[in-house]
C-alpha cells in the first residue's frame, strides 16, 4: 500500500516536471518565431524606408516591430534563467534586472531559492545552485 502511494507521488512529480519542460520548450519555440518575424520585418522596413510613397506602411512596420519586441521580452522572461554570480562571494542576482536574490548573514551568503519568479517577471532556475549547495554539504 505504501509502495503504491510512493509510486503515485513519484508519477505526479514526473508529470509536473515533464509538463514544465514542455511549457519551457513552447516558450523557447515562440521566442524563436518572434525573433524570425522581427528579422523579416526589419528587412522589409529597410527596403521601404527609402520610398516616400510607402511612409504609412513604414510607420505600421515600425509599430509591428515594436510590438514583436515587447512580446519577445515577455516570452523570454518565461524561460527560466540561472541567477548571475559576479564574484564568488557576492550574492546571486536576477539575470534580467540584476536585483539581489540573496543576502549576507555574517560572512555567509543566503540565497533566496524560494524566489522562483523575480519582481521583474523573470523566472529563476536554481537547479544548478541547488546541486552546488548539496555538493558543498
Backbone as a chain_set.jsonl record, in Angstrom:
{"seq": "XXXXXXXXXXXXXXXXXXXXXXXXXXXXXXXXXXXXXXXXXXXXXXXXXXXXXXXXXXXXXXXXXXXXXXXXXXXXXXXXXXXXXXXXXXXXXXXXXXXXXXXXXXXXXXXXXXXXXXXXXXXXXXXXXXXXXXXXX", "coords": {"N": [[0.825, -1.187, 0.0], [1.869, 1.285, 0.893], [3.962, 1.475, -0.928], [2.588, 1.789, -3.358], [1.537, 4.364, -2.946], [3.906, 5.852, -2.853], [4.773, 5.43, -5.469], [2.709, 6.691, -6.864], [3.091, 9.347, -5.982], [5.671, 9.833, -6.998], [5.092, 9.586, -9.725], [3.331, 11.762, -10.076], [5.069, 13.907, -9.55], [6.867, 13.502, -11.642], [5.169, 13.964, -13.856], [4.597, 16.657, -13.399], [7.171, 17.837, -13.655], [7.699, 17.078, -16.314], [5.647, 18.416, -17.649], [6.36, 21.082, -17.106], [8.826, 21.192, -18.449], [7.917, 20.843, -21.059], [6.359, 23.142, -21.319], [8.343, 25.132, -21.121], [9.812, 24.52, -23.411], [7.907, 25.201, -25.338], [7.789, 27.982, -24.916], [10.396, 28.639, -25.684], [10.31, 27.938, -28.402], [8.36, 29.752, -29.275], [9.704, 32.148, -28.799], [11.769, 31.928, -30.691], [10.276, 32.036, -33.072], [9.224, 34.64, -32.869], [11.613, 36.112, -32.975], [12.431, 35.515, -35.565], [10.324, 36.659, -37.028], [10.756, 39.33, -36.35], [13.267, 39.82, -37.56], [12.513, 39.519, -40.253], [10.628, 41.633, -40.583], [12.26, 43.828, -40.024], [14.018, 43.733, -42.184], [12.211, 44.164, -44.302], [11.379, 46.718, -43.582], [13.739, 48.223, -43.94], [13.921, 48.109, -46.723], [11.682, 49.587, -47.483], [11.92, 52.13, -46.326], [13.273, 53.943, -47.91], [11.489, 54.698, -49.819], [9.298, 57.209, -50.329], [6.567, 57.175, -50.887], [5.585, 55.017, -49.508], [5.294, 55.677, -46.831], [3.261, 55.477, -44.814], [2.929, 52.691, -44.603], [5.463, 52.093, -43.73], [5.472, 53.25, -41.183], [3.588, 51.601, -39.961], [4.958, 49.179, -40.066], [7.099, 49.775, -38.336], [5.714, 50.031, -35.906], [4.751, 47.43, -35.681], [7.144, 45.983, -35.402], [8.002, 47.039, -32.956], [5.968, 46.042, -31.273], [6.424, 43.292, -31.544], [8.913, 43.083, -30.31], [8.204, 43.691, -27.671], [6.501, 41.529, -27.089], [8.33, 39.423, -27.405], [10.137, 39.967, -25.339], [8.486, 39.498, -23.114], [7.885, 36.765, -23.463], [10.444, 35.605, -23.348], [11.085, 36.036, -20.684], [9.66, 34.068, -19.459], [11.108, 31.816, -19.77], [13.064, 29.981, -17.726], [15.98, 31.278, -16.149], [19.313, 31.014, -14.972], [20.527, 32.366, -11.858], [22.746, 35.2, -11.729], [26.162, 35.261, -10.945], [28.449, 37.444, -9.966], [30.936, 37.649, -8.618], [32.761, 35.298, -6.61], [31.97, 35.53, -3.882], [29.808, 37.201, -3.829], [26.325, 37.947, -3.568], [23.812, 36.121, -5.41], [22.228, 37.371, -8.419], [19.356, 38.566, -10.263], [19.198, 37.606, -13.648], [18.049, 39.31, -15.442], [17.079, 41.907, -14.394], [18.977, 42.427, -12.487], [18.538, 42.535, -9.728], [19.123, 41.736, -6.275], [19.199, 38.354, -5.247], [19.524, 37.217, -2.826], [21.138, 37.405, 0.413], [23.413, 38.634, 2.953], [24.501, 36.825, 5.788], [26.211, 37.351, 8.337], [29.312, 36.277, 7.353], [28.397, 34.543, 5.512], [26.623, 33.777, 2.529], [23.245, 33.922, 1.912], [21.035, 32.377, -0.139], [18.071, 33.222, -1.873], [16.337, 30.875, -2.541], [13.682, 30.257, -2.652], [12.509, 32.095, -4.234], [11.028, 31.994, -7.172], [10.173, 33.449, -9.297], [11.275, 36.52, -10.286], [10.791, 39.974, -9.226], [10.686, 41.467, -11.56], [9.554, 39.755, -13.343], [11.014, 37.727, -14.483], [11.611, 34.285, -14.707], [13.315, 32.211, -12.401], [15.968, 29.911, -12.35], [17.059, 27.723, -10.163], [18.294, 25.296, -10.174], [21.029, 24.394, -10.759], [22.388, 25.817, -8.787], [21.277, 24.687, -6.5], [22.267, 22.069, -6.74], [25.007, 22.574, -6.468], [25.022, 23.512, -3.851], [24.286, 21.211, -2.472], [26.535, 19.629, -3.003], [28.486, 20.991, -1.581], [27.815, 20.515, 1.04]], "CA": [[0.0, 0.0, 0.0], [2.761, 2.436, 0.977], [4.719, 1.5, -2.181], [1.703, 2.389, -4.358], [1.48, 5.786, -2.65], [5.183, 6.409, -3.293], [4.779, 5.411, -6.938], [1.803, 7.749, -7.294], [3.756, 10.632, -5.727], [6.753, 9.942, -7.973], [4.47, 9.804, -11.029], [2.824, 13.141, -10.087], [6.242, 14.78, -9.679], [7.372, 13.322, -13.004], [4.247, 14.667, -14.739], [4.796, 18.088, -13.162], [8.442, 18.202, -14.287], [7.543, 16.893, -17.749], [4.77, 19.498, -18.103], [7.158, 22.307, -17.066], [9.793, 21.117, -19.544], [7.155, 21.06, -22.288], [5.984, 24.557, -21.319], [9.556, 25.903, -21.422], [10.11, 24.275, -24.824], [6.964, 26.02, -26.102], [8.241, 29.374, -24.813], [11.601, 28.769, -26.499], [9.889, 27.93, -29.802], [7.676, 31.025, -29.523], [10.745, 33.181, -28.863], [12.451, 31.804, -31.989], [9.352, 32.534, -34.101], [9.187, 36.103, -32.76], [12.891, 36.63, -33.477], [12.387, 35.372, -37.022], [9.409, 37.691, -37.515], [11.423, 40.618, -36.178], [14.276, 39.947, -38.623], [11.794, 39.696, -41.506], [10.065, 42.978, -40.645], [13.382, 44.785, -40.109], [14.485, 43.711, -43.578], [11.185, 44.825, -45.108], [11.411, 48.137, -43.227], [14.894, 48.818, -44.618], [13.605, 48.238, -48.145], [10.618, 50.565, -47.691], [12.23, 53.452, -45.787], [13.768, 54.825, -48.967], [10.391, 55.042, -50.711], [8.43, 58.165, -49.649], [5.17, 56.798, -51.128], [5.216, 53.956, -48.568], [5.507, 56.212, -45.491], [2.27, 54.917, -43.88], [3.275, 51.287, -44.387], [6.696, 52.091, -42.937], [5.08, 53.501, -39.793], [2.93, 50.381, -39.475], [6.025, 48.191, -39.839], [7.828, 50.167, -37.116], [4.853, 49.692, -34.772], [4.73, 45.967, -35.611], [8.438, 45.561, -34.846], [7.975, 47.413, -31.54], [5.1, 45.091, -30.575], [7.105, 41.993, -31.528], [9.957, 43.163, -29.279], [7.531, 43.614, -26.368], [6.06, 40.136, -26.925], [9.526, 38.596, -27.243], [10.643, 40.208, -23.994], [7.595, 38.814, -22.175], [8.043, 35.314, -23.634], [11.78, 35.199, -22.873], [11.09, 36.031, -19.215], [9.026, 32.83, -19.004], [12.117, 30.77, -19.858], [13.886, 30.134, -16.52], [17.411, 31.536, -16.305], [20.069, 30.857, -13.735], [20.975, 33.624, -11.266], [24.078, 35.643, -12.135], [27.129, 35.402, -9.851], [29.543, 38.264, -10.485], [32.158, 37.201, -7.95], [32.481, 34.101, -5.81], [31.339, 35.793, -2.591], [28.707, 38.152, -3.981], [25.026, 37.271, -3.637], [23.302, 35.965, -6.78], [21.326, 38.419, -8.893], [18.481, 38.233, -11.383], [19.906, 37.825, -14.908], [17.343, 40.312, -16.236], [17.081, 43.253, -13.795], [20.147, 42.46, -11.6], [18.175, 42.673, -8.322], [19.715, 40.69, -5.433], [18.397, 37.172, -4.936], [20.153, 36.66, -1.638], [21.643, 38.404, 1.361], [24.509, 38.178, 3.803], [24.26, 36.537, 7.195], [27.611, 37.303, 8.744], [30.125, 36.14, 6.142], [27.744, 33.567, 4.654], [25.614, 34.27, 1.594], [21.991, 33.168, 1.943], [20.349, 32.511, -1.422], [16.619, 33.171, -1.769], [15.946, 29.845, -3.507], [12.227, 30.168, -2.743], [12.088, 33.051, -5.264], [11.004, 31.312, -8.465], [9.951, 34.499, -10.284], [11.758, 37.81, -9.785], [9.807, 41.058, -9.319], [10.618, 41.942, -12.952], [8.824, 38.762, -14.118], [11.92, 36.693, -14.973], [11.653, 33.023, -13.962], [14.663, 31.904, -11.918], [16.303, 28.487, -12.327], [18.028, 27.49, -9.095], [18.701, 23.894, -10.179], [22.477, 24.232, -10.626], [22.762, 26.337, -7.483], [20.887, 23.683, -5.51], [23.212, 20.964, -6.852], [26.266, 23.023, -5.882], [24.847, 23.592, -2.394], [24.314, 19.83, -1.973], [27.9, 19.134, -3.083], [29.29, 21.644, -0.563], [27.455, 19.973, 2.362]], "C": [[0.875, 1.259, 0.0], [3.573, 2.585, -0.309], [3.883, 2.14, -3.29], [1.607, 3.898, -4.173], [2.765, 6.479, -3.109], [5.259, 6.474, -4.813], [3.875, 6.513, -7.475], [2.436, 9.126, -7.112], [4.883, 10.861, -6.733], [6.185, 10.268, -9.345], [3.934, 11.237, -11.144], [3.967, 14.132, -10.251], [6.806, 14.718, -11.097], [6.498, 14.075, -13.992], [4.429, 16.175, -14.622], [6.075, 18.568, -13.854], [8.345, 18.12, -15.804], [6.701, 18.02, -18.353], [5.548, 20.812, -18.137], [8.17, 22.315, -18.199], [9.11, 21.378, -20.882], [6.766, 22.525, -22.428], [7.18, 25.432, -21.689], [9.928, 25.739, -22.887], [9.186, 25.111, -25.708], [7.365, 27.494, -26.073], [9.474, 29.603, -25.689], [11.252, 28.793, -27.979], [9.197, 29.244, -30.169], [8.69, 32.152, -29.65], [11.47, 33.132, -30.206], [11.574, 32.322, -33.129], [9.309, 34.061, -34.078], [10.48, 36.736, -33.266], [12.926, 36.592, -34.996], [11.482, 36.445, -37.64], [10.063, 39.062, -37.442], [12.461, 40.848, -37.265], [13.607, 40.227, -39.969], [11.274, 41.134, -41.635], [11.145, 44.059, -40.696], [13.888, 44.878, -41.544], [13.495, 44.448, -44.484], [11.172, 46.326, -44.845], [12.563, 48.848, -43.929], [14.605, 49.054, -46.098], [12.607, 49.358, -48.405], [10.983, 51.978, -47.242], [12.688, 54.432, -46.857], [12.668, 55.292, -49.906], [9.394, 55.919, -49.96], [6.959, 57.775, -49.78], [4.689, 55.753, -50.129], [5.404, 54.384, -47.114], [4.552, 55.585, -44.468], [2.597, 53.464, -43.574], [4.54, 51.157, -43.559], [6.379, 52.32, -41.464], [4.406, 52.279, -39.172], [3.967, 49.303, -39.186], [6.801, 48.504, -38.569], [7.021, 49.794, -35.874], [4.796, 48.177, -34.578], [6.014, 45.449, -34.982], [8.497, 45.865, -33.351], [7.139, 46.412, -30.736], [5.711, 43.696, -30.501], [8.182, 41.982, -30.446], [9.357, 43.055, -27.88], [7.097, 42.172, -26.088], [7.248, 39.217, -26.672], [10.096, 38.746, -25.835], [9.798, 39.461, -22.956], [7.768, 37.297, -22.253], [9.384, 34.858, -23.082], [11.865, 35.193, -21.356], [10.444, 34.771, -18.653], [9.989, 31.641, -19.074], [13.055, 30.94, -18.655], [15.364, 30.325, -16.85], [18.078, 31.443, -14.945], [20.469, 32.234, -13.184], [22.416, 33.927, -11.701], [24.941, 35.795, -10.888], [28.319, 36.181, -10.388], [30.889, 37.865, -9.901], [31.782, 36.048, -7.029], [31.692, 34.409, -4.531], [30.217, 36.825, -2.657], [27.401, 37.372, -4.11], [24.559, 37.162, -5.086], [22.314, 37.07, -7.124], [20.483, 37.907, -10.054], [19.224, 38.521, -12.681], [19.273, 38.929, -15.764], [17.499, 41.722, -15.649], [18.228, 43.475, -12.8], [19.82, 42.691, -10.126], [18.777, 41.505, -7.539], [18.716, 39.578, -5.159], [19.008, 36.441, -3.748], [20.583, 37.783, -0.722], [22.8, 37.807, 2.151], [23.983, 37.887, 5.196], [25.647, 36.296, 7.772], [28.456, 37.275, 7.481], [29.497, 35.177, 5.14], [26.704, 34.246, 3.763], [24.409, 33.343, 1.66], [21.266, 33.44, 0.628], [18.848, 32.368, -1.208], [16.078, 32.167, -2.781], [14.434, 29.646, -3.585], [11.671, 31.168, -3.757], [12.185, 32.349, -6.617], [10.771, 32.283, -9.608], [10.365, 35.816, -9.642], [10.638, 38.853, -9.913], [9.64, 41.572, -10.747], [9.869, 40.953, -13.852], [9.69, 37.628, -14.646], [11.837, 35.458, -14.087], [13.098, 32.708, -13.615], [14.837, 30.391, -11.839], [17.413, 28.276, -11.305], [18.65, 26.101, -9.181], [20.2, 23.699, -10.011], [22.95, 24.701, -9.265], [22.424, 25.346, -6.386], [21.852, 22.503, -5.534], [24.543, 21.338, -6.21], [26.168, 23.069, -4.368], [24.906, 22.193, -1.781], [25.713, 19.256, -1.99], [28.774, 19.719, -1.983], [29.036, 21.03, 0.803], [27.907, 18.547, 2.529]], "O": [[0.654, 2.179, -0.787], [3.845, 3.706, -0.737], [4.397, 2.939, -4.074], [1.598, 4.637, -5.158], [2.716, 7.565, -3.686], [5.749, 7.452, -5.377], [4.232, 7.195, -8.436], [2.327, 9.979, -7.993], [5.03, 11.963, -7.261], [6.719, 11.12, -10.054], [4.069, 11.861, -12.196], [3.848, 15.095, -11.009], [7.173, 15.738, -11.679], [7.016, 14.756, -14.877], [4.417, 16.887, -15.626], [6.066, 19.58, -14.554], [8.852, 18.994, -16.507], [7.007, 18.518, -19.436], [5.417, 21.579, -19.091], [8.355, 23.344, -18.848], [9.667, 22.06, -21.741], [6.834, 23.088, -23.52], [7.047, 26.367, -22.479], [10.318, 26.707, -23.54], [9.626, 25.667, -26.714], [7.287, 28.178, -27.093], [9.587, 30.632, -26.354], [11.826, 29.575, -28.738], [9.424, 29.785, -31.251], [8.551, 33.018, -30.514], [11.754, 34.174, -30.796], [12.07, 32.973, -34.048], [9.353, 34.705, -35.126], [10.446, 37.781, -33.915], [13.397, 37.532, -35.637], [11.832, 37.059, -38.648], [9.938, 39.864, -38.368], [12.537, 41.938, -37.832], [14.075, 41.068, -40.736], [11.458, 41.774, -42.67], [10.96, 45.091, -41.342], [14.152, 45.968, -42.052], [13.892, 45.252, -45.326], [10.978, 47.12, -45.766], [12.388, 49.948, -44.454], [14.999, 50.077, -46.659], [12.677, 50.014, -49.445], [10.399, 52.94, -47.74], [12.499, 55.64, -46.708], [12.891, 56.194, -50.713], [8.713, 55.44, -49.052], [6.179, 58.025, -48.861], [3.483, 55.62, -49.924], [5.648, 53.54, -46.252], [4.978, 55.204, -43.378], [2.548, 53.046, -42.418], [4.678, 50.219, -42.773], [6.949, 51.661, -40.594], [4.626, 51.964, -38.002], [3.872, 48.595, -38.184], [7.128, 47.596, -37.804], [7.581, 49.295, -34.897], [4.794, 47.693, -33.446], [5.974, 44.57, -34.121], [8.983, 45.05, -32.568], [7.543, 45.984, -29.654], [5.534, 42.994, -29.506], [8.346, 40.985, -29.743], [9.929, 42.405, -27.005], [7.299, 41.658, -24.988], [7.18, 38.331, -25.82], [10.492, 37.76, -25.213], [10.34, 38.862, -22.028], [7.795, 36.622, -21.225], [9.456, 33.827, -22.413], [12.641, 34.423, -20.79], [10.658, 34.438, -17.487], [9.717, 30.583, -18.505], [13.769, 31.939, -18.572], [15.923, 29.637, -17.705], [17.483, 31.754, -13.913], [20.721, 33.161, -13.954], [23.193, 33.02, -12.0], [24.511, 36.383, -9.896], [29.109, 35.654, -11.172], [31.875, 37.758, -10.63], [30.608, 35.855, -6.712], [30.831, 33.621, -4.139], [29.733, 37.272, -1.617], [27.368, 36.283, -4.682], [24.88, 38.024, -5.904], [21.654, 37.631, -6.25], [20.846, 36.947, -10.733], [19.828, 39.585, -12.81], [19.897, 39.422, -16.704], [17.992, 42.625, -16.324], [18.424, 44.593, -12.325], [20.715, 43.011, -9.344], [18.924, 40.408, -8.077], [17.544, 39.827, -4.877], [19.005, 35.212, -3.681], [20.416, 38.962, -1.037], [23.115, 36.624, 2.023], [23.132, 38.606, 5.719], [26.185, 35.19, 7.706], [28.328, 38.154, 6.629], [30.012, 35.013, 4.034], [26.002, 35.164, 4.187], [24.534, 32.131, 1.485], [20.926, 34.582, 0.319], [18.401, 31.502, -0.456], [15.439, 32.549, -3.761], [13.947, 28.948, -4.475], [10.492, 31.101, -4.106], [13.278, 32.135, -7.142], [11.12, 31.996, -10.753], [9.864, 36.182, -8.579], [9.658, 38.634, -10.624], [8.569, 42.06, -11.107], [9.577, 41.275, -15.004], [9.166, 36.662, -15.2], [11.973, 35.554, -12.868], [13.999, 32.91, -14.428], [13.971, 29.68, -11.329], [18.57, 28.614, -11.556], [19.469, 25.755, -8.33], [20.609, 22.894, -9.174], [23.809, 24.069, -8.649], [23.196, 25.178, -5.442], [22.223, 21.985, -4.48], [25.143, 20.534, -5.496], [27.117, 22.709, -3.672], [25.492, 21.998, -0.716], [26.07, 18.48, -1.104], [29.691, 19.057, -1.496], [29.932, 21.017, 1.647], [27.682, 17.948, 3.58]]}, "num_chains": 1, "name": "protein.A"}
